[in-house]
Amino acid sequence: MDNAELKDALLALARDAGIEVRTLGRRRGSDCEAPPVSGTCRVRGAVWVVISPSDPVEVQLDILAEALRTHASALIEGRYLPPAVRERVSSGRDPIPHPA
């Protein structure tokens, strides 16, 4: 399973778990010094994953997997997942640090 297929599978699983996933638009001419980074947050009690297109795909995959591991463990335990998806979600590895 390549990274694009893995990301699609994780996005579908997040959708099934009720996790809102938003991808930030590319910003042009912004006054911000640093580009936005991917992460997980709560908005009015709902879990959101915000994906920054400037992050490497490995970081995006780690953020999605961590959100599922933390906020949808019951769903992922009781469901068949392709081995690559199961491994990514249950690996518990430290996320790849964001580039400085």
mmCIF file as gemmi writes it, N, C-alpha and C atoms, coordinates in Angstrom:
data_model
loop_
_atom_site.group_PDB
_atom_site.id
_atom_site.type_symbol
_atom_site.label_atom_id
_atom_site.label_alt_id
_atom_site.label_comp_id
_atom_site.label_asym_id
_atom_site.label_entity_id
_atom_site.label_seq_id
_atom_site.pdbx_PDB_ins_code
_atom_site.Cartn_x
_atom_site.Cartn_y
_atom_site.Cartn_z
_atom_site.occupancy
_atom_site.B_iso_or_equiv
_atom_site.pdbx_formal_charge
_atom_site.auth_seq_id
_atom_site.auth_asym_id
_atom_site.pdbx_PDB_model_num
ATOM 1 N N . MET Axp A 1 ? 0.861 -1.174 0 1 0 ? 1 A 1
ATOM 2 C CA . MET Axp A 1 ? 0 0 0 1 0 ? 1 A 1
ATOM 3 C C . MET Axp A 1 ? 0.901 1.228 0 1 0 ? 1 A 1
ATOM 4 N N . ASP Axp A 2 ? 0.726 2.1 -0.991 1 0 ? 2 A 1
ATOM 5 C CA . ASP Axp A 2 ? 1.551 3.309 -1.041 1 0 ? 2 A 1
ATOM 6 C C . ASP Axp A 2 ? 0.961 4.379 -0.11 1 0 ? 2 A 1
ATOM 7 N N . ASN Axp A 3 ? 1.7 5.482 0.042 1 0 ? 3 A 1
ATOM 8 C CA . ASN Axp A 3 ? 1.284 6.525 0.985 1 0 ? 3 A 1
ATOM 9 C C . ASN Axp A 3 ? -0.05 7.157 0.624 1 0 ? 3 A 1
ATOM 10 N N . ALA Axp A 4 ? -0.337 7.316 -0.66 1 0 ? 4 A 1
ATOM 11 C CA . ALA Axp A 4 ? -1.617 7.914 -1.068 1 0 ? 4 A 1
ATOM 12 C C . ALA Axp A 4 ? -2.78 7.006 -0.674 1 0 ? 4 A 1
ATOM 13 N N . GLU Axp A 5 ? -2.633 5.702 -0.891 1 0 ? 5 A 1
ATOM 14 C CA . GLU Axp A 5 ? -3.687 4.749 -0.508 1 0 ? 5 A 1
ATOM 15 C C . GLU Axp A 5 ? -3.838 4.695 1.007 1 0 ? 5 A 1
ATOM 16 N N . LEU Axp A 6 ? -2.722 4.734 1.707 1 0 ? 6 A 1
ATOM 17 C CA . LEU Axp A 6 ? -2.749 4.712 3.168 1 0 ? 6 A 1
ATOM 18 C C . LEU Axp A 6 ? -3.448 5.964 3.707 1 0 ? 6 A 1
ATOM 19 N N . LYS Axp A 7 ? -3.132 7.115 3.124 1 0 ? 7 A 1
ATOM 20 C CA . LYS Axp A 7 ? -3.775 8.351 3.557 1 0 ? 7 A 1
ATOM 21 C C . LYS Axp A 7 ? -5.275 8.296 3.292 1 0 ? 7 A 1
ATOM 22 N N . ASP Axp A 8 ? -5.68 7.812 2.125 1 0 ? 8 A 1
ATOM 23 C CA . ASP Axp A 8 ? -7.108 7.676 1.817 1 0 ? 8 A 1
ATOM 24 C C . ASP Axp A 8 ? -7.805 6.761 2.819 1 0 ? 8 A 1
ATOM 25 N N . ALA Axp A 9 ? -7.156 5.651 3.177 1 0 ? 9 A 1
ATOM 26 C CA . ALA Axp A 9 ? -7.743 4.713 4.139 1 0 ? 9 A 1
ATOM 27 C C . ALA Axp A 9 ? -7.872 5.349 5.517 1 0 ? 9 A 1
ATOM 28 N N . LEU Axp A 10 ? -6.854 6.088 5.947 1 0 ? 10 A 1
ATOM 29 C CA . LEU Axp A 10 ? -6.906 6.755 7.248 1 0 ? 10 A 1
ATOM 30 C C . LEU Axp A 10 ? -7.961 7.857 7.26 1 0 ? 10 A 1
ATOM 31 N N . LEU Axp A 11 ? -8.088 8.582 6.147 1 0 ? 11 A 1
ATOM 32 C CA . LEU Axp A 11 ? -9.122 9.617 6.049 1 0 ? 11 A 1
ATOM 33 C C . LEU Axp A 11 ? -10.518 9.009 6.126 1 0 ? 11 A 1
ATOM 34 N N . ALA Axp A 12 ? -10.733 7.884 5.453 1 0 ? 12 A 1
ATOM 35 C CA . ALA Axp A 12 ? -12.038 7.216 5.499 1 0 ? 12 A 1
ATOM 36 C C . ALA Axp A 12 ? -12.339 6.718 6.907 1 0 ? 12 A 1
ATOM 37 N N . LEU Axp A 13 ? -11.347 6.178 7.564 1 0 ? 13 A 1
ATOM 38 C CA . LEU Axp A 13 ? -11.523 5.692 8.933 1 0 ? 13 A 1
ATOM 39 C C . LEU Axp A 13 ? -11.843 6.849 9.876 1 0 ? 13 A 1
ATOM 40 N N . ALA Axp A 14 ? -11.16 7.968 9.706 1 0 ? 14 A 1
ATOM 41 C CA . ALA Axp A 14 ? -11.439 9.152 10.529 1 0 ? 14 A 1
ATOM 42 C C . ALA Axp A 14 ? -12.867 9.635 10.298 1 0 ? 14 A 1
ATOM 43 N N . ARG Axp A 15 ? -13.294 9.655 9.053 1 0 ? 15 A 1
ATOM 44 C CA . ARG Axp A 15 ? -14.668 10.065 8.729 1 0 ? 15 A 1
ATOM 45 C C . ARG Axp A 15 ? -15.663 9.138 9.425 1 0 ? 15 A 1
ATOM 46 N N . ASP Axp A 16 ? -15.416 7.83 9.364 1 0 ? 16 A 1
ATOM 47 C CA . ASP Axp A 16 ? -16.3 6.865 10.024 1 0 ? 16 A 1
ATOM 48 C C . ASP Axp A 16 ? -16.326 7.045 11.537 1 0 ? 16 A 1
ATOM 49 N N . ALA Axp A 17 ? -15.225 7.524 12.088 1 0 ? 17 A 1
ATOM 50 C CA . ALA Axp A 17 ? -15.126 7.732 13.536 1 0 ? 17 A 1
ATOM 51 C C . ALA Axp A 17 ? -15.716 9.068 13.969 1 0 ? 17 A 1
ATOM 52 N N . GLY Axp A 18 ? -16.145 9.879 13.016 1 0 ? 18 A 1
ATOM 53 C CA . GLY Axp A 18 ? -16.7 11.183 13.353 1 0 ? 18 A 1
ATOM 54 C C . GLY Axp A 18 ? -15.655 12.246 13.608 1 0 ? 18 A 1
ATOM 55 N N . ILE Axp A 19 ? -14.441 11.991 13.17 1 0 ? 19 A 1
ATOM 56 C CA . ILE Axp A 19 ? -13.373 12.985 13.311 1 0 ? 19 A 1
ATOM 57 C C . ILE Axp A 19 ? -13.414 13.882 12.082 1 0 ? 19 A 1
ATOM 58 N N . GLU Axp A 20 ? -13.499 15.167 12.321 1 0 ? 20 A 1
ATOM 59 C CA . GLU Axp A 20 ? -13.523 16.146 11.236 1 0 ? 20 A 1
ATOM 60 C C . GLU Axp A 20 ? -12.095 16.357 10.745 1 0 ? 20 A 1
ATOM 61 N N . VAL Axp A 21 ? -11.869 16.18 9.46 1 0 ? 21 A 1
ATOM 62 C CA . VAL Axp A 21 ? -10.541 16.39 8.89 1 0 ? 21 A 1
ATOM 63 C C . VAL Axp A 21 ? -10.619 17.555 7.919 1 0 ? 21 A 1
ATOM 64 N N . ARG Axp A 22 ? -9.779 18.536 8.141 1 0 ? 22 A 1
ATOM 65 C CA . ARG Axp A 22 ? -9.717 19.714 7.281 1 0 ? 22 A 1
ATOM 66 C C . ARG Axp A 22 ? -8.314 19.84 6.718 1 0 ? 22 A 1
ATOM 67 N N . THR Axp A 23 ? -8.23 20.142 5.452 1 0 ? 23 A 1
ATOM 68 C CA . THR Axp A 23 ? -6.941 20.42 4.824 1 0 ? 23 A 1
ATOM 69 C C . THR Axp A 23 ? -6.855 21.917 4.594 1 0 ? 23 A 1
ATOM 70 N N . LEU Axp A 24 ? -5.794 22.503 5.105 1 0 ? 24 A 1
ATOM 71 C CA . LEU Axp A 24 ? -5.597 23.933 4.945 1 0 ? 24 A 1
ATOM 72 C C . LEU Axp A 24 ? -5.312 24.264 3.495 1 0 ? 24 A 1
ATOM 73 N N . GLY Axp A 25 ? -5.764 25.423 3.068 1 0 ? 25 A 1
ATOM 74 C CA . GLY Axp A 25 ? -5.428 25.9 1.733 1 0 ? 25 A 1
ATOM 75 C C . GLY Axp A 25 ? -4.003 26.419 1.715 1 0 ? 25 A 1
ATOM 76 N N . ARG Axp A 26 ? -3.442 26.454 0.552 1 0 ? 26 A 1
ATOM 77 C CA . ARG Axp A 26 ? -2.092 27.024 0.431 1 0 ? 26 A 1
ATOM 78 C C . ARG Axp A 26 ? -2.203 28.539 0.525 1 0 ? 26 A 1
ATOM 79 N N . ARG Axp A 27 ? -1.381 29.128 1.397 1 0 ? 27 A 1
ATOM 80 C CA . ARG Axp A 27 ? -1.447 30.574 1.611 1 0 ? 27 A 1
ATOM 81 C C . ARG Axp A 27 ? -0.368 31.256 0.791 1 0 ? 27 A 1
ATOM 82 N N . ARG Axp A 28 ? -0.752 32.345 0.202 1 0 ? 28 A 1
ATOM 83 C CA . ARG Axp A 28 ? 0.199 33.128 -0.594 1 0 ? 28 A 1
ATOM 84 C C . ARG Axp A 28 ? 0.306 34.522 0.015 1 0 ? 28 A 1
ATOM 85 N N . GLY Axp A 29 ? 1.509 35.024 0.069 1 0 ? 29 A 1
ATOM 86 C CA . GLY Axp A 29 ? 1.71 36.388 0.537 1 0 ? 29 A 1
ATOM 87 C C . GLY Axp A 29 ? 1.327 36.602 1.978 1 0 ? 29 A 1
ATOM 88 N N . SER Axp A 30 ? 1.412 35.565 2.8 1 0 ? 30 A 1
ATOM 89 C CA . SER Axp A 30 ? 1.037 35.687 4.197 1 0 ? 30 A 1
ATOM 90 C C . SER Axp A 30 ? 2.131 36.391 4.984 1 0 ? 30 A 1
ATOM 91 N N . ASP Axp A 31 ? 1.733 37.065 6.044 1 0 ? 31 A 1
ATOM 92 C CA . ASP Axp A 31 ? 2.691 37.741 6.908 1 0 ? 31 A 1
ATOM 93 C C . ASP Axp A 31 ? 3.276 36.808 7.964 1 0 ? 31 A 1
ATOM 94 N N . CYS Axp A 32 ? 2.786 35.572 8.034 1 0 ? 32 A 1
ATOM 95 C CA . CYS Axp A 32 ? 3.287 34.62 9.026 1 0 ? 32 A 1
ATOM 96 C C . CYS Axp A 32 ? 4.724 34.229 8.692 1 0 ? 32 A 1
ATOM 97 N N . GLU Axp A 33 ? 5.522 34.101 9.727 1 0 ? 33 A 1
ATOM 98 C CA . GLU Axp A 33 ? 6.912 33.698 9.527 1 0 ? 33 A 1
ATOM 99 C C . GLU Axp A 33 ? 7.025 32.207 9.239 1 0 ? 33 A 1
ATOM 100 N N . ALA Axp A 34 ? 6.217 31.402 9.888 1 0 ? 34 A 1
ATOM 101 C CA . ALA Axp A 34 ? 6.308 29.953 9.739 1 0 ? 34 A 1
ATOM 102 C C . ALA Axp A 34 ? 5.058 29.427 9.043 1 0 ? 34 A 1
ATOM 103 N N . PRO Axp A 35 ? 5.223 28.403 8.215 1 0 ? 35 A 1
ATOM 104 C CA . PRO Axp A 35 ? 4.035 27.818 7.576 1 0 ? 35 A 1
ATOM 105 C C . PRO Axp A 35 ? 3.199 27.087 8.619 1 0 ? 35 A 1
ATOM 106 N N . PRO Axp A 36 ? 1.909 26.933 8.38 1 0 ? 36 A 1
ATOM 107 C CA . PRO Axp A 36 ? 1.074 26.201 9.325 1 0 ? 36 A 1
ATOM 108 C C . PRO Axp A 36 ? 1.487 24.732 9.363 1 0 ? 36 A 1
ATOM 109 N N . VAL Axp A 37 ? 1.237 24.079 10.487 1 0 ? 37 A 1
ATOM 110 C CA . VAL Axp A 37 ? 1.579 22.674 10.646 1 0 ? 37 A 1
ATOM 111 C C . VAL Axp A 37 ? 0.327 21.863 10.953 1 0 ? 37 A 1
ATOM 112 N N . SER Axp A 38 ? 0.382 20.59 10.652 1 0 ? 38 A 1
ATOM 113 C CA . SER Axp A 38 ? -0.739 19.689 10.919 1 0 ? 38 A 1
ATOM 114 C C . SER Axp A 38 ? -0.858 19.426 12.411 1 0 ? 38 A 1
ATOM 115 N N . GLY Axp A 39 ? -2.077 19.084 12.84 1 0 ? 39 A 1
ATOM 116 C CA . GLY Axp A 39 ? -2.283 18.778 14.242 1 0 ? 39 A 1
ATOM 117 C C . GLY Axp A 39 ? -3.711 18.379 14.533 1 0 ? 39 A 1
ATOM 118 N N . THR Axp A 40 ? -3.956 18.027 15.772 1 0 ? 40 A 1
ATOM 119 C CA . THR Axp A 40 ? -5.279 17.629 16.241 1 0 ? 40 A 1
ATOM 120 C C . THR Axp A 40 ? -5.727 18.624 17.297 1 0 ? 40 A 1
ATOM 121 N N . CYS Axp A 41 ? -7.017 18.939 17.286 1 0 ? 41 A 1
ATOM 122 C CA . CYS Axp A 41 ? -7.561 19.856 18.283 1 0 ? 41 A 1
ATOM 123 C C . CYS Axp A 41 ? -9.03 19.52 18.517 1 0 ? 41 A 1
ATOM 124 N N . ARG Axp A 42 ? -9.611 20.179 19.498 1 0 ? 42 A 1
ATOM 125 C CA . ARG Axp A 42 ? -11.047 20.059 19.76 1 0 ? 42 A 1
ATOM 126 C C . ARG Axp A 42 ? -11.711 21.386 19.44 1 0 ? 42 A 1
ATOM 127 N N . VAL Axp A 43 ? -12.827 21.292 18.733 1 0 ? 43 A 1
ATOM 128 C CA . VAL Axp A 43 ? -13.62 22.47 18.414 1 0 ? 43 A 1
ATOM 129 C C . VAL Axp A 43 ? -15.031 22.189 18.905 1 0 ? 43 A 1
ATOM 130 N N . ARG Axp A 44 ? -15.444 22.935 19.925 1 0 ? 44 A 1
ATOM 131 C CA . ARG Axp A 44 ? -16.761 22.729 20.548 1 0 ? 44 A 1
ATOM 132 C C . ARG Axp A 44 ? -17.003 21.263 20.9 1 0 ? 44 A 1
ATOM 133 N N . GLY Axp A 45 ? -15.986 20.618 21.43 1 0 ? 45 A 1
ATOM 134 C CA . GLY Axp A 45 ? -16.098 19.228 21.868 1 0 ? 45 A 1
ATOM 135 C C . GLY Axp A 45 ? -15.827 18.192 20.793 1 0 ? 45 A 1
ATOM 136 N N . ALA Axp A 46 ? -15.807 18.587 19.53 1 0 ? 46 A 1
ATOM 137 C CA . ALA Axp A 46 ? -15.554 17.645 18.437 1 0 ? 46 A 1
ATOM 138 C C . ALA Axp A 46 ? -14.059 17.592 18.136 1 0 ? 46 A 1
ATOM 139 N N . VAL Axp A 47 ? -13.582 16.402 17.789 1 0 ? 47 A 1
ATOM 140 C CA . VAL Axp A 47 ? -12.17 16.235 17.439 1 0 ? 47 A 1
ATOM 141 C C . VAL Axp A 47 ? -11.984 16.615 15.976 1 0 ? 47 A 1
ATOM 142 N N . TRP Axp A 48 ? -11.008 17.472 15.738 1 0 ? 48 A 1
ATOM 143 C CA . TRP Axp A 48 ? -10.641 17.885 14.383 1 0 ? 48 A 1
ATOM 144 C C . TRP Axp A 48 ? -9.183 17.542 14.141 1 0 ? 48 A 1
ATOM 145 N N . VAL Axp A 49 ? -8.896 17.124 12.923 1 0 ? 49 A 1
ATOM 146 C CA . VAL Axp A 49 ? -7.517 16.975 12.469 1 0 ? 49 A 1
ATOM 147 C C . VAL Axp A 49 ? -7.338 18.006 11.364 1 0 ? 49 A 1
ATOM 148 N N . VAL Axp A 50 ? -6.333 18.818 11.513 1 0 ? 50 A 1
ATOM 149 C CA . VAL Axp A 50 ? -6.029 19.84 10.524 1 0 ? 50 A 1
ATOM 150 C C . VAL Axp A 50 ? -4.745 19.414 9.811 1 0 ? 50 A 1
ATOM 151 N N . ILE Axp A 51 ? -4.854 19.277 8.497 1 0 ? 51 A 1
ATOM 152 C CA . ILE Axp A 51 ? -3.721 18.831 7.689 1 0 ? 51 A 1
ATOM 153 C C . ILE Axp A 51 ? -3.166 20.023 6.915 1 0 ? 51 A 1
ATOM 154 N N . SER Axp A 52 ? -1.871 20.223 7.049 1 0 ? 52 A 1
ATOM 155 C CA . SER Axp A 52 ? -1.205 21.286 6.299 1 0 ? 52 A 1
ATOM 156 C C . SER Axp A 52 ? -0.537 20.67 5.072 1 0 ? 52 A 1
ATOM 157 N N . PRO Axp A 53 ? -0.852 21.179 3.885 1 0 ? 53 A 1
ATOM 158 C CA . PRO Axp A 53 ? -0.224 20.629 2.679 1 0 ? 53 A 1
ATOM 159 C C . PRO Axp A 53 ? 1.281 20.87 2.635 1 0 ? 53 A 1
ATOM 160 N N . SER Axp A 54 ? 1.791 21.769 3.483 1 0 ? 54 A 1
ATOM 161 C CA . SER Axp A 54 ? 3.236 22.013 3.502 1 0 ? 54 A 1
ATOM 162 C C . SER Axp A 54 ? 3.989 20.945 4.308 1 0 ? 54 A 1
ATOM 163 N N . ASP Axp A 55 ? 3.27 20.14 5.097 1 0 ? 55 A 1
ATOM 164 C CA . ASP Axp A 55 ? 3.916 19.063 5.845 1 0 ? 55 A 1
ATOM 165 C C . ASP Axp A 55 ? 4.192 17.872 4.931 1 0 ? 55 A 1
ATOM 166 N N . PRO Axp A 56 ? 5.289 17.162 5.175 1 0 ? 56 A 1
ATOM 167 C CA . PRO Axp A 56 ? 5.549 15.934 4.415 1 0 ? 56 A 1
ATOM 168 C C . PRO Axp A 56 ? 4.431 14.924 4.659 1 0 ? 56 A 1
ATOM 169 N N . VAL Axp A 57 ? 4.188 14.063 3.697 1 0 ? 57 A 1
ATOM 170 C CA . VAL Axp A 57 ? 3.1 13.095 3.806 1 0 ? 57 A 1
ATOM 171 C C . VAL Axp A 57 ? 3.283 12.193 5.033 1 0 ? 57 A 1
ATOM 172 N N . GLU Axp A 58 ? 4.507 11.886 5.401 1 0 ? 58 A 1
ATOM 173 C CA . GLU Axp A 58 ? 4.75 11.048 6.585 1 0 ? 58 A 1
ATOM 174 C C . GLU Axp A 58 ? 4.226 11.723 7.85 1 0 ? 58 A 1
ATOM 175 N N . VAL Axp A 59 ? 4.391 13.025 7.957 1 0 ? 59 A 1
ATOM 176 C CA . VAL Axp A 59 ? 3.866 13.774 9.102 1 0 ? 59 A 1
ATOM 177 C C . VAL Axp A 59 ? 2.345 13.739 9.078 1 0 ? 59 A 1
ATOM 178 N N . GLN Axp A 60 ? 1.756 13.943 7.924 1 0 ? 60 A 1
ATOM 179 C CA . GLN Axp A 60 ? 0.304 13.896 7.799 1 0 ? 60 A 1
ATOM 180 C C . GLN Axp A 60 ? -0.231 12.531 8.211 1 0 ? 60 A 1
ATOM 181 N N . LEU Axp A 61 ? 0.425 11.459 7.774 1 0 ? 61 A 1
ATOM 182 C CA . LEU Axp A 61 ? 0.002 10.106 8.144 1 0 ? 61 A 1
ATOM 183 C C . LEU Axp A 61 ? 0.113 9.888 9.652 1 0 ? 61 A 1
ATOM 184 N N . ASP Axp A 62 ? 1.201 10.367 10.238 1 0 ? 62 A 1
ATOM 185 C CA . ASP Axp A 62 ? 1.386 10.22 11.688 1 0 ? 62 A 1
ATOM 186 C C . ASP Axp A 62 ? 0.31 10.958 12.472 1 0 ? 62 A 1
ATOM 187 N N . ILE Axp A 63 ? -0.05 12.155 12.029 1 0 ? 63 A 1
ATOM 188 C CA . ILE Axp A 63 ? -1.08 12.945 12.714 1 0 ? 63 A 1
ATOM 189 C C . ILE Axp A 63 ? -2.425 12.223 12.639 1 0 ? 63 A 1
ATOM 190 N N . LEU Axp A 64 ? -2.779 11.717 11.455 1 0 ? 64 A 1
ATOM 191 C CA . LEU Axp A 64 ? -4.038 10.985 11.299 1 0 ? 64 A 1
ATOM 192 C C . LEU Axp A 64 ? -4.047 9.724 12.159 1 0 ? 64 A 1
ATOM 193 N N . ALA Axp A 65 ? -2.955 8.973 12.132 1 0 ? 65 A 1
ATOM 194 C CA . ALA Axp A 65 ? -2.884 7.731 12.908 1 0 ? 65 A 1
ATOM 195 C C . ALA Axp A 65 ? -2.982 8.008 14.403 1 0 ? 65 A 1
ATOM 196 N N . GLU Axp A 66 ? -2.308 9.034 14.869 1 0 ? 66 A 1
ATOM 197 C CA . GLU Axp A 66 ? -2.357 9.383 16.297 1 0 ? 66 A 1
ATOM 198 C C . GLU Axp A 66 ? -3.757 9.795 16.718 1 0 ? 66 A 1
ATOM 199 N N . ALA Axp A 67 ? -4.445 10.568 15.882 1 0 ? 67 A 1
ATOM 200 C CA . ALA Axp A 67 ? -5.817 10.977 16.196 1 0 ? 67 A 1
ATOM 201 C C . ALA Axp A 67 ? -6.727 9.756 16.289 1 0 ? 67 A 1
ATOM 202 N N . LEU Axp A 68 ? -6.567 8.826 15.386 1 0 ? 68 A 1
ATOM 203 C CA . LEU Axp A 68 ? -7.391 7.61 15.422 1 0 ? 68 A 1
ATOM 204 C C . LEU Axp A 68 ? -7.058 6.762 16.643 1 0 ? 68 A 1
ATOM 205 N N . ARG Axp A 69 ? -5.786 6.627 16.938 1 0 ? 69 A 1
ATOM 206 C CA . ARG Axp A 69 ? -5.351 5.83 18.09 1 0 ? 69 A 1
ATOM 207 C C . ARG Axp A 69 ? -5.889 6.434 19.386 1 0 ? 69 A 1
ATOM 208 N N . THR Axp A 70 ? -5.884 7.758 19.476 1 0 ? 70 A 1
ATOM 209 C CA . THR Axp A 70 ? -6.287 8.441 20.694 1 0 ? 70 A 1
ATOM 210 C C . THR Axp A 70 ? -7.794 8.589 20.832 1 0 ? 70 A 1
ATOM 211 N N . HIS Axp A 71 ? -8.489 8.879 19.728 1 0 ? 71 A 1
ATOM 212 C CA . HIS Axp A 71 ? -9.897 9.257 19.81 1 0 ? 71 A 1
ATOM 213 C C . HIS Axp A 71 ? -10.873 8.252 19.202 1 0 ? 71 A 1
ATOM 214 N N . ALA Axp A 72 ? -10.374 7.18 18.606 1 0 ? 72 A 1
ATOM 215 C CA . ALA Axp A 72 ? -11.277 6.209 17.972 1 0 ? 72 A 1
ATOM 216 C C . ALA Axp A 72 ? -10.807 4.777 18.195 1 0 ? 72 A 1
ATOM 217 N N . SER Axp A 73 ? -10.196 4.529 19.344 1 0 ? 73 A 1
ATOM 218 C CA . SER Axp A 73 ? -9.636 3.2 19.587 1 0 ? 73 A 1
ATOM 219 C C . SER Axp A 73 ? -10.695 2.098 19.565 1 0 ? 73 A 1
ATOM 220 N N . ALA Axp A 74 ? -11.885 2.368 20.087 1 0 ? 74 A 1
ATOM 221 C CA . ALA Axp A 74 ? -12.941 1.346 20.082 1 0 ? 74 A 1
ATOM 222 C C . ALA Axp A 74 ? -13.342 0.989 18.651 1 0 ? 74 A 1
ATOM 223 N N . LEU Axp A 75 ? -13.427 1.982 17.801 1 0 ? 75 A 1
ATOM 224 C CA . LEU Axp A 75 ? -13.784 1.736 16.405 1 0 ? 75 A 1
ATOM 225 C C . LEU Axp A 75 ? -12.718 0.909 15.699 1 0 ? 75 A 1
ATOM 226 N N . ILE Axp A 76 ? -11.462 1.259 15.874 1 0 ? 76 A 1
ATOM 227 C CA . ILE Axp A 76 ? -10.415 0.549 15.148 1 0 ? 76 A 1
ATOM 228 C C . ILE Axp A 76 ? -10.164 -0.854 15.699 1 0 ? 76 A 1
ATOM 229 N N . GLU Axp A 77 ? -10.455 -1.064 16.978 1 0 ? 77 A 1
ATOM 230 C CA . GLU Axp A 77 ? -10.285 -2.409 17.544 1 0 ? 77 A 1
ATOM 231 C C . GLU Axp A 77 ? -11.315 -3.381 17 1 0 ? 77 A 1
ATOM 232 N N . GLY Axp A 78 ? -12.524 -2.901 16.768 1 0 ? 78 A 1
ATOM 233 C CA . GLY Axp A 78 ? -13.599 -3.795 16.358 1 0 ? 78 A 1
ATOM 234 C C . GLY Axp A 78 ? -13.805 -3.884 14.86 1 0 ? 78 A 1
ATOM 235 N N . ARG Axp A 79 ? -12.878 -3.418 14.087 1 0 ? 79 A 1
ATOM 236 C CA . ARG Axp A 79 ? -13.053 -3.369 12.637 1 0 ? 79 A 1
ATOM 237 C C . ARG Axp A 79 ? -11.867 -4.003 11.927 1 0 ? 79 A 1
ATOM 238 N N . TYR Axp A 80 ? -12.174 -4.668 10.797 1 0 ? 80 A 1
ATOM 239 C CA . TYR Axp A 80 ? -11.082 -5.175 9.972 1 0 ? 80 A 1
ATOM 240 C C . TYR Axp A 80 ? -10.397 -3.989 9.307 1 0 ? 80 A 1
ATOM 241 N N . LEU Axp A 81 ? -9.097 -3.965 9.379 1 0 ? 81 A 1
ATOM 242 C CA . LEU Axp A 81 ? -8.3 -2.954 8.695 1 0 ? 81 A 1
ATOM 243 C C . LEU Axp A 81 ? -7.224 -3.66 7.885 1 0 ? 81 A 1
ATOM 244 N N . PRO Axp A 82 ? -6.932 -3.19 6.688 1 0 ? 82 A 1
ATOM 245 C CA . PRO Axp A 82 ? -5.814 -3.761 5.94 1 0 ? 82 A 1
ATOM 246 C C . PRO Axp A 82 ? -4.55 -3.727 6.806 1 0 ? 82 A 1
ATOM 247 N N . PRO Axp A 83 ? -3.682 -4.697 6.663 1 0 ? 83 A 1
ATOM 248 C CA . PRO Axp A 83 ? -2.497 -4.766 7.535 1 0 ? 83 A 1
ATOM 249 C C . PRO Axp A 83 ? -1.681 -3.473 7.596 1 0 ? 83 A 1
ATOM 250 N N . ALA Axp A 84 ? -1.484 -2.791 6.483 1 0 ? 84 A 1
ATOM 251 C CA . ALA Axp A 84 ? -0.695 -1.55 6.502 1 0 ? 84 A 1
ATOM 252 C C . ALA Axp A 84 ? -1.373 -0.469 7.33 1 0 ? 84 A 1
ATOM 253 N N . VAL Axp A 85 ? -2.697 -0.409 7.266 1 0 ? 85 A 1
ATOM 254 C CA . VAL Axp A 85 ? -3.451 0.58 8.047 1 0 ? 85 A 1
ATOM 255 C C . VAL Axp A 85 ? -3.392 0.21 9.523 1 0 ? 85 A 1
ATOM 256 N N . ARG Axp A 86 ? -3.623 -1.056 9.835 1 0 ? 86 A 1
ATOM 257 C CA . ARG Axp A 86 ? -3.569 -1.517 11.226 1 0 ? 86 A 1
ATOM 258 C C . ARG Axp A 86 ? -2.198 -1.234 11.824 1 0 ? 86 A 1
ATOM 259 N N . GLU Axp A 87 ? -1.154 -1.524 11.075 1 0 ? 87 A 1
ATOM 260 C CA . GLU Axp A 87 ? 0.201 -1.294 11.577 1 0 ? 87 A 1
ATOM 261 C C . GLU Axp A 87 ? 0.448 0.189 11.851 1 0 ? 87 A 1
ATOM 262 N N . ARG Axp A 88 ? 0.002 1.039 10.956 1 0 ? 88 A 1
ATOM 263 C CA . ARG Axp A 88 ? 0.232 2.484 11.119 1 0 ? 88 A 1
ATOM 264 C C . ARG Axp A 88 ? -0.541 3.027 12.321 1 0 ? 88 A 1
ATOM 265 N N . VAL Axp A 89 ? -1.773 2.583 12.481 1 0 ? 89 A 1
ATOM 266 C CA . VAL Axp A 89 ? -2.606 3.092 13.573 1 0 ? 89 A 1
ATOM 267 C C . VAL Axp A 89 ? -2.154 2.539 14.921 1 0 ? 89 A 1
ATOM 268 N N . SER Axp A 90 ? -1.724 1.316 14.95 1 0 ? 90 A 1
ATOM 269 C CA . SER Axp A 90 ? -1.39 0.717 16.244 1 0 ? 90 A 1
ATOM 270 C C . SER Axp A 90 ? 0.091 0.784 16.584 1 0 ? 90 A 1
ATOM 271 N N . SER Axp A 91 ? 0.909 1.374 15.724 1 0 ? 91 A 1
ATOM 272 C CA . SER Axp A 91 ? 2.351 1.381 15.978 1 0 ? 91 A 1
ATOM 273 C C . SER Axp A 91 ? 2.734 2.231 17.173 1 0 ? 91 A 1
ATOM 274 N N . GLY Axp A 92 ? 2.012 3.327 17.4 1 0 ? 92 A 1
ATOM 275 C CA . GLY Axp A 92 ? 2.308 4.168 18.555 1 0 ? 92 A 1
ATOM 276 C C . GLY Axp A 92 ? 3.663 4.834 18.48 1 0 ? 92 A 1
ATOM 277 N N . ARG Axp A 93 ? 4.233 4.918 17.293 1 0 ? 93 A 1
ATOM 278 C CA . ARG Axp A 93 ? 5.544 5.541 17.186 1 0 ? 93 A 1
ATOM 279 C C . ARG Axp A 93 ? 5.42 7.049 17.357 1 0 ? 93 A 1
ATOM 280 N N . ASP Axp A 94 ? 6.52 7.663 17.724 1 0 ? 94 A 1
ATOM 281 C CA . ASP Axp A 94 ? 6.523 9.111 17.878 1 0 ? 94 A 1
ATOM 282 C C . ASP Axp A 94 ? 6.35 9.76 16.515 1 0 ? 94 A 1
ATOM 283 N N . PRO Axp A 95 ? 5.52 10.8 16.432 1 0 ? 95 A 1
ATOM 284 C CA . PRO Axp A 95 ? 5.369 11.486 15.153 1 0 ? 95 A 1
ATOM 285 C C . PRO Axp A 95 ? 6.684 12.06 14.678 1 0 ? 95 A 1
ATOM 286 N N . ILE Axp A 96 ? 6.823 12.157 13.381 1 0 ? 96 A 1
ATOM 287 C CA . ILE Axp A 96 ? 7.999 12.788 12.803 1 0 ? 96 A 1
ATOM 288 C C . ILE Axp A 96 ? 7.935 14.273 13.151 1 0 ? 96 A 1
ATOM 289 N N . PRO Axp A 97 ? 9.028 14.834 13.666 1 0 ? 97 A 1
ATOM 290 C CA . PRO Axp A 97 ? 8.978 16.253 14.044 1 0 ? 97 A 1
ATOM 291 C C . PRO Axp A 97 ? 8.774 17.14 12.817 1 0 ? 97 A 1
ATOM 292 N N . HIS Axp A 98 ? 8.093 18.248 13.041 1 0 ? 98 A 1
ATOM 293 C CA . HIS Axp A 98 ? 7.883 19.218 11.974 1 0 ? 98 A 1
ATOM 294 C C . HIS Axp A 98 ? 9.211 19.878 11.643 1 0 ? 98 A 1
ATOM 295 N N . PRO Axp A 99 ? 9.431 20.176 10.362 1 0 ? 99 A 1
ATOM 296 C CA . PRO Axp A 99 ? 10.668 20.885 10.013 1 0 ? 99 A 1
ATOM 297 C C . PRO Axp A 99 ? 10.704 22.27 10.673 1 0 ? 99 A 1
ATOM 298 N N . ALA Axp A 100 ? 11.852 22.666 11.103 1 0 ? 100 A 1
ATOM 299 C CA . ALA Axp A 100 ? 11.982 23.964 11.775 1 0 ? 100 A 1
ATOM 300 C C . ALA Axp A 100 ? 12.083 25.102 10.8 1 0 ? 100 A 1
